[in-house]
């Protein structure tokens, strides 16, 4: 009887370890996919960025300037999300051709076919318009046919230093 109990515990332990290992592997995979997402944003690769979204995904962008001017924008569906990134990169080509994503930290929680990434990072743009924003992002992924796709992405970006464009500073001294 003791051998059977030990065997059962062994099987249960093995199952638990495999299950935990699978979640750890999936968490690492989603973490790598999120890091690639930030890299694609930094590289201004609109086609690569938009391929990371599910067809029915949503993107919510909230910005707050140092003088407390806020804006919130929601884009639903891969077509509107693609248009957002293409438009954003068109404007930035003129005013802020260099984007840097820095000091990124994130956690990943996988549960079955879904994953949640909570992240913070700095987004800096130069040289024509110089600003640095602290971004808090929440990104939900869904595993669709073995591929992790973004189902919902929300950014809360706060300009920490004020924006300087063409000699005009948005955060007066």
C-alpha positions as CSV (number, residue, x, y, z in Angstrom):
1,X,0.0,0.0,0.0
2,X,2.8,2.4,0.7
3,X,4.3,1.8,-2.7
4,X,1.0,2.7,-4.3
5,X,0.7,5.9,-2.3
6,X,4.3,6.8,-3.1
7,X,3.6,6.0,-6.8
8,X,0.5,8.1,-6.8
9,X,2.3,11.0,-5.2
10,X,5.1,10.5,-7.7
11,X,2.7,10.6,-10.6
12,X,0.9,13.6,-9.2
13,X,4.3,15.3,-8.6
14,X,5.4,14.5,-12.1
15,X,2.1,15.8,-13.6
16,X,2.4,19.0,-11.5
17,X,6.1,19.5,-12.5
18,X,5.2,19.0,-16.2
19,X,2.2,21.4,-15.9
20,X,4.4,24.0,-14.1
21,X,7.2,23.5,-16.6
22,X,4.7,24.0,-19.4
23,X,3.4,27.3,-17.8
24,X,7.0,28.4,-17.3
25,X,7.9,27.7,-20.9
26,X,4.8,29.5,-22.1
27,X,5.5,32.5,-19.8
28,X,9.1,32.7,-21.3
29,X,7.7,32.4,-24.8
30,X,5.1,35.2,-24.2
31,X,7.9,37.3,-22.6
32,X,10.0,36.9,-25.7
33,X,7.1,37.8,-27.9
34,X,6.4,40.9,-25.8
35,X,10.1,42.0,-26.0
36,X,10.0,41.5,-29.8
37,X,6.8,43.7,-29.8
38,X,8.7,46.5,-28.1
39,X,11.6,46.0,-30.5
40,X,9.2,46.2,-33.5
41,X,7.7,49.4,-32.1
42,X,11.2,50.9,-31.6
43,X,12.2,49.9,-35.1
44,X,9.0,51.5,-36.5
45,X,8.2,48.3,-38.3
46,X,4.4,48.8,-38.7
47,X,3.8,45.6,-40.7
48,X,5.6,43.5,-38.1
49,X,3.7,45.3,-35.2
50,X,0.3,44.8,-36.8
51,X,0.9,41.1,-37.4
52,X,1.1,40.7,-33.6
53,X,-2.6,41.4,-33.1
54,X,-5.6,39.2,-33.3
55,X,-8.2,40.2,-35.9
56,X,-10.6,41.5,-33.2
57,X,-8.0,43.0,-30.9
58,X,-8.3,46.4,-29.2
59,X,-5.6,49.0,-28.6
60,X,-6.2,51.7,-26.0
61,X,-3.7,54.6,-25.7
62,X,-3.9,57.2,-22.9
63,X,-1.5,60.1,-22.7
64,X,-1.0,62.7,-20.0
65,X,1.3,65.7,-20.4
66,X,3.1,67.4,-17.5
67,X,0.5,70.2,-17.6
68,X,-2.2,67.5,-17.1
69,X,-3.6,67.5,-20.6
70,X,-4.9,64.1,-21.3
71,X,-6.0,62.2,-24.4
72,X,-7.5,58.7,-24.8
73,X,-7.8,56.8,-28.0
74,X,-9.3,53.4,-28.7
75,X,-8.7,51.3,-31.9
76,X,-10.7,48.2,-32.4
77,X,-9.9,45.6,-35.0
78,X,-6.6,44.8,-36.8
79,X,-7.3,47.3,-39.6
80,X,-7.8,50.3,-37.3
81,X,-4.8,49.2,-35.2
82,X,-2.7,49.0,-38.3
83,X,-3.8,52.4,-39.5
84,X,-2.8,53.8,-36.0
85,X,0.7,52.5,-36.2
86,X,1.2,53.5,-39.9
87,X,-0.1,57.1,-39.1
88,X,2.0,57.3,-36.0
89,X,5.1,56.3,-37.8
90,X,4.4,58.8,-40.7
91,X,4.2,61.7,-38.2
92,X,7.2,60.5,-36.3
93,X,9.3,60.2,-39.5
94,X,9.2,64.1,-39.6
95,X,9.2,65.1,-35.9
96,X,10.8,62.2,-34.0
97,X,12.7,59.9,-36.3
98,X,14.4,58.0,-33.5
99,X,12.4,56.1,-30.9
100,X,14.0,54.4,-28.0
101,X,12.4,51.9,-25.6
102,X,14.3,51.7,-22.4
103,X,14.3,50.3,-18.9
104,X,11.6,47.8,-19.8
105,X,10.4,45.5,-17.0
106,X,7.5,43.2,-17.2
107,X,5.8,40.2,-15.6
108,X,4.0,37.5,-17.5
109,X,1.1,35.3,-16.2
110,X,-0.1,32.4,-18.3
111,X,-3.4,30.7,-17.7
112,X,-4.4,28.1,-20.3
113,X,-4.7,29.8,-23.7
114,X,-4.4,33.3,-22.3
115,X,-1.5,35.4,-21.0
116,X,-1.3,38.8,-19.3
117,X,1.8,41.0,-19.5
118,X,2.1,44.0,-17.1
119,X,5.0,46.2,-18.2
120,X,6.6,49.6,-17.5
121,X,9.1,51.2,-19.8
122,X,10.4,54.6,-21.0
123,X,9.6,55.8,-24.5
124,X,12.0,58.5,-25.7
125,X,11.8,60.2,-29.1
126,X,14.4,62.6,-30.7
127,X,15.7,64.8,-32.3
128,X,13.1,67.3,-33.7
129,X,10.7,66.6,-30.9
130,X,12.3,65.4,-27.7
131,X,10.2,63.8,-25.0
132,X,10.4,61.0,-22.5
133,X,7.3,59.2,-21.4
134,X,6.9,56.6,-18.7
135,X,4.6,54.0,-20.1
136,X,2.6,51.5,-18.0
137,X,1.2,48.8,-20.4
138,X,-1.1,45.9,-19.9
139,X,-1.1,43.5,-22.8
140,X,-3.4,40.4,-23.0
141,X,-2.5,37.6,-25.4
142,X,-4.5,34.7,-26.7
143,X,-3.1,31.5,-28.1
144,X,-4.6,31.0,-31.5
145,X,-3.6,27.8,-33.3
146,X,-0.3,27.7,-31.4
147,X,0.5,31.4,-32.0
148,X,0.3,34.0,-29.2
149,X,-1.5,37.1,-30.5
150,X,-2.4,40.4,-28.7
151,X,-6.1,40.5,-27.9
152,X,-6.0,43.8,-25.9
153,X,-3.2,46.3,-25.3
154,X,-3.6,49.3,-23.1
155,X,-0.9,52.0,-22.6
156,X,-0.9,54.8,-20.0
157,X,1.9,57.2,-21.1
158,X,2.9,60.1,-19.0
159,X,5.3,62.6,-20.3
160,X,7.8,63.0,-17.5
161,X,10.0,65.9,-18.6
162,X,7.8,68.0,-20.9
163,X,8.1,68.0,-24.7
164,X,10.4,70.2,-26.6
165,X,9.5,70.6,-30.3
166,X,11.3,73.1,-32.5
167,X,12.3,75.3,-29.5
168,X,8.8,75.3,-27.9
169,X,8.6,73.6,-24.6
170,X,5.3,72.2,-23.4
171,X,6.2,72.3,-19.8
172,X,7.1,76.0,-19.1
173,X,9.6,76.5,-16.2
